[in-house]
Amino acid sequence: MAKYAALTVRKLKPGSYEEWRAAWEGDPDNWPEGVHAYILRNLNDPDEIIAFGMTERSIDELRAEIGEEQQERNEAMAPHIESIGADGLYEVIDEVTK
């Protein structure tokens, strides 16, 4: 089965991480099973955040779940975001392990 990742790079407004984080998660009861999400902070710029989640569900299931709830989360996060870089749904095409 294919793996997919939702990924976004955001520059947060200074000091707004906690508020953004709560808005990013939304209602934890609405998170689909099998998602593993990560939030990364740039060591040189603590206001630059990368958030991504990995899943092995079908792309149709993933797109169906993103809909309205994601729009609500985006609206809740917006006041805490200065700018958005990469932002999309990606298919894992290669995995390197050692």
Secondary structure by P-SEA (a helix, b strand, c coil): cbbbbbbbbbbccccaaaaaaaaaacccccccccbbbbbbbccccccbbbbbccccccaaaaaaaacaaaaaaaaaaccccccccccccccccccccc
